[in-house]
Amino acid sequence: MKAKYIIKDVVLIAFGILSAGMGIKGFLLSTHFIDGGVTGISMLLANITNISTSVFIFVINIPFVILGYNKLGTRFAIKSALAITGLSLCIAFIHYPDVTHDKLLTAVFGGFFIGVGIGLAMRGGAVLDGTEIAALLVSKKTHILKVSDFILLLNVFIFGAALFFLGVEPALYSILTYLAASQMVDFILNGIEQYTGITIVSVKSEEIRVAIIETLGRGVTIYEGKSGYGKDGLINEPRDIIFTVATRLEIPALKNIILRTDPKAFIVQQSIEDTTGGLLKRKALH
């Protein structure tokens, strides 16, 4: 079973490297557009110095891999080091066709392939860009900046530098590349079935629980709520609180079921980044 997971990770990382290489070498290098993060810094420095992008990707990521080793573990660091080395070698030695000279297509599809590559590598337990490691560690240490805040600030600096060194048009197209890449990373990691957590407080919790199970085939968890204040005034008696997880496509049907059963039900939705175990797939209904 362990060998199966190792093979799966290797395949994901390998395809991630090839995809990111396609985005960088097959689309972006010929137009001098860049991406965000360490990859963007490497491409920007390559444009300024005429040293290969592959060299900068390898060298600049070394400190981040060391940080990952110290804070996130040996396995993660080894996988990431091999993935980053593989990406550098891929850019240096694999021939990719120069797909298109259309600037808009170059920006969008360059970001598309880079995002797919980064997402697949992360699925395999590695990173192709050390920015994520730095952001995670900074957010843990400062408790002020979130991961997304750090990445945003770094990319503002990178694209500001691109504006100065490459010009307005390449910088704007580079921002488009970064946005396309970000969307693809999110899609690869979360998929179209991104889950949403639903918490329901209702006096008709048992009827709602049965309706969710029988109509949608979703699993539910029941909490006991003891007191509070809501639409129906002061609540002293214990009340069951329902928690369930649904895909974005199922939410409208789920809310209809709840409100049809109890129009006064209190419903809270929250995005869920990842889930493991439990009844996530719909149970077969008979």
Secondary structure, 3 states (H helix, E strand, C coil): CHHHHHHHHHHHHHHHHHHHHHHHHHHHCCCCCCCCHHHHHHHHHHHHHCCCHHHHHHHHHHHHHHHHHHHHCHHHHHHHHHHHHHHHHHHHHCCCCCCCCCHHHHHHHHHHHHHHHHHHHHHCCCCCCCHHHHHHHHHHHHCCCCHHHHHHHHHHHHHHHHHHHHCHHHHHHHHHHHHHHHHHHHHHHHCCCCEEEEEEECCCHHHHHHHHHHHHCCCEEEEEECCEEECCEEECCCEEEEEEEEECCCHHHHHHHHHHHCCCCEEEEEECCCCCCCCCCCCCCC
